[in-house]
Amino acid sequence: MQKLKQIYRWIFNDQGVLGEICTAFAIVTVINSVMMLVGLDTPKDGQFAYVHLLIRLAIISLIFALWDWESTIADLRRYASGLRQPWRPGFQRFSRYILSDTFDASCVIFTPVVILICVITILVVPEPTGGPGFYLALVLLYGLIWILIVALMLFDKVRGLANGRRER
């Protein structure tokens, strides 16, 4: 069992339980959305499409919490202690995180955005459609996140080159 947990931590890059949940959710959601678009799975329609994603997130969260209970408790304590400190969002802090581990960052951005879309749609839209269009939108959303990450990487590279020229 210890060997399995070591492999698990190596795969998920020891990113913490929230990052692991976001990564697993993003991978499963994007792959399943593509499967629905190409006809390997039946697209969910109506409000159930959105509820289905929230249920998927709950199942993934439960699996990760039970799999590595000690780390989950430690991470929750760390997150709770971080909430006591004032949080100052900043572009540099955010961009450093994204540039340090782009794949994990893409998943951590994708998951809350999808959750927000699902919750707002369930609460506000009287008759949501779901279907193939929704799953195409999920794939395009993940692609857009990657486009923004690549743009940030290019911006960082250009800024680094400009700063390098000024220092000479």
N, C-alpha and C positions, 0 to 999 in steps of 0.2 A: 504494500500500500504506500509506503514511503517513496519508493521509486516512481510510482504513478504520480504522486504529488509533486515530485521533483520535475518530472516531464511536463506536468500541467503548468507549473510555475515558469518553466523555460518557454513554453509555447506562449503563455500570456504575459511574458516579459515582466513579471512581478509588478504589475501596474496597479494593484489594489482591486478590491472587489467591485467597485463601481465601474472602473475601466474594463474589467473582465466581462461584466454584464453587458456593457455597451458594445464591446467588441463582438461578443457572441450574438447579441441581438442584431447588430448591423449585418454581420456575415449571413446569418440565417434569413433575415428579411430580404436582403438583396438577392441572394440565391433563389429563395422561394418566389420572389417577384418575377425574376427572369423565367423561372419554371412556369409560372402562370402565363407569362406573355408568349412563350413558345408552345404552350399547350400541354405541357407535362403535368400540370396541376390545374384544377378548376378555380378560376378567380372567384373570390368571395364577393357577393353583391350586397348593396344596402349598408345599413348600419353595422351589420355583422362583420364587414371587412375591417372596420375600425376597432371594434370590440375584440376581434380576433388578434390584432396586433398587440393590444394591451394584455390580453390573456397570454400571448406568447412571451411578452416581457415578464409577466408574473411567474410563469413557469421557469424561464431561464434564471430569474433572480432566485427563486426557491432552490433550484438545482445547485447554483453556485454557492448559495449561503449554506446549504447542507453539506456540500462536498468539502468545503474548507471552513468549517465553523469557527475555528480559532482565529484565522485571518480575517474573517468577516467581522467578528466582535472587535478585534484590534483596529480594523479600518474604521468601523463605525465610531469607536472612541476617538480616533484621530480626527475624523471629520467633525465630530461634535465639539472637540476642543478647538478646532479651527473656526467654528462658527462664533465662538466667544470673542475672537479677535476681529478688529475692523477689517473689512475686505475692500480693497481699492482695485476695481477693475482697471486695467490699463492695456493699451495696445501693445506695448513692448512685452509685458508679462504674458499676455495671450499669445503673441506671435512667437515668443521663445518656446512656449509649450508646444505649439503647433510644429515649429521647425525642429524640435528635439525628437519627436516621434510622430511622424506624419500619419501613419496608418492608424495608430491608437487615437490620435486627435480627430481624424475623420470619423471614426466610430463614435467618439464621445460627443461630437457635434451632431452627427446624424440622429442618434437615439433620442435626445431630448426634443429635437425639432419634430421628429415623427410622433412622439408622445403628445406634444403640444397640438399638432395637427389633429390627431385622433380625438383628444379630449375636447377641443373646440368644435370639431365636426359633430361629435356625439351630442354635445350640449346645445349647439346653436342651430345647426342645419336640420330642418324638419324631416327631410327625406333624402339622406345622402345616397349617392349612387354606388360608390365603390367600383367594382368590376375592373376590367383590364386597364382602363384609363388611370385609375388610382395606383395600380401597381407599376404602370409606366412612369407615373409621376414620382413614385418612390425611387425608382432606378435613376431617373433624371436628377432628382434631388441629391442623391449620393454622387452622381457625376458632377453636379454643380459645386458641391462641397470640395471635390478634388480639383476642379478648375480654380476655385478661390485659393486653395492651398498652394497650387502651383504658381498662381499669381503672387501670393505672399512670398514664396521662395524666390521668385524672380525679383520682386521688389527688394528683398533682403540682399540679394546678390548685387543688384545695382547700387543700393545704398552702401554696401561694403566696398564696392569698387570706387564710388565717389569719395568715401571717407579715406580710402587708401591714397587717392591722388592728392587730397588736401594735406595729408600728413607729410608728403614728400617735399 
